[in-house]
Amino acid sequence: MSASSLTSQISNLTPQNNNYVIIVAGGSGTRMGAPIPKQFLLLKGRPILMHTIEAFYHSKTNPQIITVLPDEYHAYWEELCVEHEFNIPHLLVKGGQTRFHSVKNGLDTIDDENALVAVQDAVRPLTKTGIIDLSFTHAATHGNAVTAVKSRDTVRQLREGASTHLSRDEIYLVQTPQTFVAAQLKTAYKQPYSDKFTDDASVAEAAGFAINLIEGSHQNIKITFPEDIALAEVLLGL
């Protein structure tokens, strides 16, 4: 897709009340070495999750926001919203045992089979609004849109003790948002849980749906380790 056609699509996009985003915030602070889940860690003085919610709120798509949090952190999140005077409307939903179950809980709150539903990692606070809007317009036409970037590194696959070179031109690193027509995503999430389901694309693919990739950004990082906070601070200042 050319830059001009993308600009045309986004400029004609208007907020629709049948657009949704499910922001999955079920992570822990284990790899961060933090006492609280990483979505609550401060980035530029505010919890990471608030930055993520704001990205969707300020997009031209302006989807309804569903935030999925472990039940034991609902009160804490509400306290943070008061403390930081954070008043963007969003529906708070109880998280599940795994990411799969958390997404399913969020999806169960959406009745409209024709809606467009994005799923976003809570700890991707740098997602650009242009990527968000593109994911919705592309999914509206093709059924789904999965954000990804080409690998910049040489890639090798290790299998049964032997490593094999893979062409990095054929390797994509998957990000979020991952956006689907609701009927497609609901069908996919009727499957029994499998530990092979690492994201929504893998769930949809297992249900027989072809996956459509759209271009993401190498700046659309997922906050996982302590150094990621420092990098995100720098990127937010650009």
ABEGO torsion letter per residue (X at the ends): XBAAAAAAAAAABBBBAABBBBBBBABBAAAAGBABBAAABBBGGBBAAAAAAAAAAABAAGBBBBBBBBAAAAAAAAAAAAAAGBABBBBBBBBBABAAAAAAAAAAABABAABBBBBBBAABAABBAAAAAAAAAAAAAAGBBBBBBBBABBBBBBBGGBBBBBBAAABBBBBOBBBBBAAAAAAAAABBBBAABABAAAAAAAAGBBBBBBBBBAABBBBABAAAAAAAAAAAAX
